[in-house]
Amino acid sequence: MEHIGKVTMNYDYYSGKDLYSDGDIEDTLLEIVKNHDKSEFPEIIAEKKSWPVLYHLSDVRTNILNWYPFKKDANVLEVGAGCGAITGTLADKTARVTAVDLSKRRSLINAYRNKDKENLEIIVGNFYDISSAMKERYDYVTLIGVLEYGECYIPGENAYQAFLEKIKGLLKPDGKVLIAIENQLGLKYFAGCKEDHVGRYFEGIEGYTNTSGVRTFSKKALADLLTQSGYEGLEFYYPYPDYKLPDTIYTDDFLPAKGELCRNSRNFDADRMALFNETKAWNTIIEAGLFPEFSNSFFVVATKKG
């Protein structure tokens, strides 16, 4: 055990090697969070002009969860906490947060940026190994940009279902899993953006025929997967432009109107093509009542089946 500020660091399951990394930029991020207050992050982001710095330090990241009505006395398990972009918000909104991540370096970034959170424990290691020893049961488990990697870390066939079933086993009887993930059929992929995880055009649309270890899902496929894994009461939300840096969270009761979806050129992490006018295409899709099917990302809340 180690303490960074008020945060507890647990290395009991750490293999001694970071199994996931964005590379040397993480050293830069660690120096930033060690030596700068969060109030300075926007200025640093503007100065660095770097996608990883923007992605990991922007407070826009928190929009995916900062509106959600968590129970204040809840305990939360954050799987794949990374550099802690979401962790602080979870700690502010609930009684206790257990964050799990494969990487010690990323976990240190998380700890230093959230060092004032006395209700936060960060466990470093493979979730599959850690989960088998966990005795606690949680009100919420979050998978923010994590489910798509299930095949990398969960052994055997039907890895994604096995992953969700393992999560279900860690939930209280009325517990919920909260998932943010790109849509396999998101409009941006038709319009000329590369698939986010493998960097190839149209890879998801064509069914990941050249990919193994990571994938996203259509709305129907994701709903079916959750149902088959023992969840019910599915609630779909639609972050726009996507879940990573969302400006707006749409719901089935509050869908976008024609002309609203006009911030489509934001693609900070890679070059892209521009095959058609996305705003005009969105207008056609909205008129057809198909926005939920083509939303670039999903945020899904699912309840453990009784």
C-alpha positions in Angstrom: 0.0 0.0 0.0 1.0 3.6 -0.7 -0.7 6.9 -0.2 -0.5 9.8 -2.6 -2.2 12.7 -0.8 -5.4 11.1 0.5 -5.6 8.4 -2.2 -4.8 4.8 -1.4 -2.7 2.9 -3.9 -3.0 -0.9 -3.9 -0.2 -2.8 -5.8 -1.1 -6.3 -4.5 -2.1 -7.4 -8.1 0.5 -5.5 -10.1 2.7 -7.7 -12.2 5.6 -5.1 -12.4 4.9 -4.3 -16.0 2.4 -1.9 -17.4 0.2 -3.8 -19.9 -1.4 -0.7 -21.5 0.2 2.6 -22.4 -0.1 5.6 -24.6 3.7 5.8 -24.6 6.1 8.5 -23.4 3.3 11.2 -23.4 2.3 9.6 -20.1 5.5 10.9 -18.5 4.5 14.4 -19.6 1.1 13.9 -18.2 2.5 12.7 -14.9 4.7 15.8 -14.6 1.8 18.1 -15.4 -0.5 16.6 -12.7 2.3 16.6 -10.2 3.3 20.2 -10.7 0.1 22.0 -11.8 -3.3 22.6 -10.3 -6.4 21.4 -12.3 -7.3 25.1 -12.8 -4.2 25.3 -15.0 -5.1 22.4 -17.3 -7.0 24.4 -19.9 -4.0 26.7 -20.5 -1.7 23.7 -20.7 -4.0 22.0 -23.2 -4.0 25.1 -25.4 -0.2 25.4 -25.2 0.6 21.7 -25.8 -1.7 21.3 -28.8 -1.6 17.5 -28.2 -4.5 15.0 -28.6 -3.4 12.9 -25.6 -3.0 15.9 -23.4 -6.5 17.2 -24.5 -8.0 13.7 -24.1 -6.7 12.9 -20.7 -6.9 16.4 -19.1 -9.9 18.1 -20.5 -12.8 18.5 -18.1 -15.2 18.1 -21.0 -14.5 14.3 -20.5 -16.6 14.5 -17.3 -19.8 15.4 -19.2 -20.4 11.8 -19.9 -21.2 11.2 -16.2 -21.5 14.5 -14.3 -25.2 14.7 -14.9 -26.0 11.1 -13.8 -28.1 10.9 -10.6 -25.9 8.6 -8.6 -27.0 7.6 -5.1 -24.9 9.7 -2.7 -24.2 6.8 -0.4 -23.2 4.5 -3.2 -19.9 2.6 -3.8 -18.6 2.5 -7.3 -16.1 0.2 -9.1 -14.4 2.0 -12.0 -12.9 -0.5 -14.4 -10.2 0.8 -16.6 -9.8 4.1 -14.8 -6.8 5.2 -16.9 -5.4 8.6 -16.1 -8.4 9.5 -14.0 -10.4 11.8 -16.2 -13.7 10.4 -14.8 -12.5 9.2 -11.4 -12.7 12.6 -9.7 -16.3 13.1 -10.7 -17.2 9.7 -9.4 -15.5 10.5 -6.1 -17.4 13.8 -5.8 -20.8 12.3 -6.5 -20.6 9.0 -4.4 -19.4 7.8 -1.0 -16.6 5.5 -2.2 -14.7 4.7 -5.4 -12.5 1.7 -6.2 -10.6 2.4 -9.4 -8.9 -0.4 -11.3 -6.3 0.0 -14.1 -3.6 -2.2 -15.7 -1.0 0.6 -15.7 0.9 1.8 -12.6 2.0 5.0 -14.5 -1.5 5.8 -15.5 -2.7 5.1 -12.0 -0.1 7.5 -10.6 -1.4 10.2 -13.0 -4.9 9.5 -11.6 -3.7 9.6 -8.0 -1.8 12.9 -8.3 -4.7 14.7 -10.1 -7.2 13.4 -7.5 -4.9 13.5 -4.5 -7.6 15.3 -2.4 -10.1 12.4 -2.7 -10.0 10.5 0.6 -12.8 8.2 -0.6 -10.7 6.8 -3.5 -8.7 3.6 -3.7 -6.8 2.7 -6.9 -5.9 -0.9 -7.5 -3.2 -1.6 -10.2 -3.5 -4.8 -12.1 -5.6 -6.9 -14.5 -9.2 -6.6 -13.6 -9.8 -10.3 -14.4 -7.3 -11.3 -11.7 -8.5 -8.7 -9.2 -12.2 -9.4 -9.6 -11.8 -13.0 -8.6 -10.6 -11.9 -5.2 -13.1 -9.1 -4.6 -15.6 -9.7 -1.8 -17.3 -6.3 -2.0 -20.4 -5.7 -4.1 -21.1 -2.4 -5.7 -24.0 -0.1 -6.5 -22.4 0.8 -9.8 -19.7 -0.5 -12.1 -18.5 1.9 -14.9 -17.0 0.8 -18.2 -16.1 4.0 -19.9 -14.2 3.1 -23.1 -13.5 -0.3 -21.7 -16.0 -3.0 -22.9 -14.6 -2.9 -26.4 -11.3 -4.4 -25.1 -12.9 -7.3 -23.3 -11.4 -9.9 -25.7 -7.9 -8.7 -24.9 -8.1 -9.5 -21.2 -10.9 -12.1 -20.7 -9.8 -15.6 -21.7 -12.0 -18.0 -23.6 -14.8 -17.7 -26.2 -17.7 -15.2 -25.8 -15.3 -12.9 -24.0 -17.6 -9.9 -24.1 -20.5 -11.8 -22.5 -18.1 -13.4 -20.0 -16.8 -9.9 -19.1 -20.3 -8.5 -18.5 -21.3 -11.6 -16.5 -18.2 -11.1 -14.3 -19.3 -7.5 -13.8 -22.8 -8.6 -12.9 -21.3 -10.8 -10.2 -19.8 -7.8 -8.5 -23.0 -5.8 -8.4 -25.5 -5.6 -5.6 -29.0 -7.0 -6.4 -30.2 -3.7 -7.8 -26.8 -2.6 -9.1 -26.1 -1.0 -12.4 -23.4 -1.1 -15.0 -22.7 2.2 -16.9 -21.1 1.8 -20.3 -19.7 4.4 -22.7 -18.6 3.0 -26.1 -18.4 4.0 -29.7 -21.2 2.8 -32.1 -20.0 0.3 -34.7 -22.3 2.0 -37.1 -21.7 5.6 -36.1 -22.3 8.1 -38.9 -18.8 9.5 -38.6 -17.4 6.1 -39.8 -19.5 6.3 -43.0 -18.5 10.0 -43.5 -14.7 9.3 -43.5 -13.4 8.8 -39.9 -11.1 5.9 -39.2 -12.3 3.3 -36.7 -11.1 4.7 -33.4 -9.3 1.6 -32.1 -7.6 0.2 -35.1 -7.1 3.3 -37.3 -8.6 1.8 -40.5 -11.4 3.2 -42.6 -14.7 1.3 -42.5 -13.3 -1.5 -40.4 -16.2 -1.6 -38.0 -18.8 -1.1 -40.8 -17.3 -4.1 -42.6 -17.6 -6.3 -39.5 -14.0 -6.1 -38.2 -12.9 -8.7 -40.7 -9.2 -7.6 -40.2 -9.3 -7.1 -36.5 -9.1 -9.2 -33.3 -9.0 -8.3 -29.7 -11.1 -5.1 -29.9 -14.5 -4.2 -31.3 -17.6 -2.0 -30.8 -21.2 -2.9 -31.4 -24.4 -1.6 -33.1 -27.2 -0.5 -30.8 -29.1 -3.8 -31.4 -26.0 -5.9 -30.9 -25.1 -4.1 -27.7 -28.6 -4.4 -26.3 -28.7 -8.2 -27.2 -25.3 -8.7 -25.5 -26.4 -7.0 -22.3 -29.7 -9.0 -22.2 -27.9 -12.3 -22.9 -25.4 -11.4 -20.1 -28.2 -11.1 -17.5 -29.2 -7.4 -17.5 -32.5 -5.7 -17.9 -34.0 -2.2 -17.9 -31.6 -0.9 -20.5 -31.5 2.9 -20.9 -29.7 4.2 -24.0 -28.3 7.7 -24.2 -26.6 9.4 -27.1 -23.5 11.6 -26.5 -22.8 14.1 -29.2 -20.4 14.5 -31.0 -19.2 11.4 -29.1 -18.7 10.1 -25.6 -15.1 11.2 -25.3 -15.7 14.9 -25.5 -19.5 15.2 -25.4 -21.3 18.6 -25.6 -24.8 17.1 -25.4 -26.3 13.9 -24.1 -29.5 13.1 -26.0 -32.1 10.6 -24.9 -35.0 8.7 -26.5 -37.3 11.3 -24.9 -35.1 14.2 -26.1 -33.7 13.6 -29.6 -31.9 16.2 -31.7 -33.9 18.4 -34.1 -32.9 19.1 -37.7 -30.0 21.5 -37.8 -28.7 20.8 -34.3 -25.9 18.4 -35.2 -23.4 20.8 -36.8 -20.2 20.1 -34.9 -19.0 17.1 -36.9 -15.5 18.0 -38.1 -13.9 17.6 -34.6 -11.5 14.7 -35.1 -8.4 15.5 -33.1 -6.7 12.1 -32.9 -6.2 11.2 -36.6 -6.6 12.5 -40.1 -9.9 11.8 -41.8 -11.7 12.1 -45.1 -14.8 14.2 -45.6 -17.0 12.2 -47.9 -20.2 14.2 -47.5 -21.9 17.0 -45.5 -22.6 15.3 -42.2 -25.0 18.0 -41.0 -27.2 17.4 -44.1 -26.9 13.6 -43.6 -27.9 14.0 -39.9 -31.0 16.0 -41.0 -32.1 13.1 -43.3 -31.4 10.6 -40.6 -33.3 12.6 -38.0 -36.3 12.9 -40.4 -36.3 9.2 -40.8 -36.3 8.6 -37.0 -32.9 6.8 -37.2 -30.7 9.0 -35.0 -30.3 6.4 -32.3 -29.0 3.8 -34.8 -26.3 6.1 -36.2 -25.3 8.1 -33.1 -21.5 8.1 -33.0 -21.4 6.8 -29.4 -23.7 5.2 -26.8 -24.0 5.7 -23.0 -25.9 2.7 -21.6 -27.3 2.0 -18.1 -28.3 -1.6 -17.5 -29.6 -3.1 -14.2 -28.5 -6.5 -12.9 -31.4 -8.9 -13.5 -33.0 -10.0 -10.3 
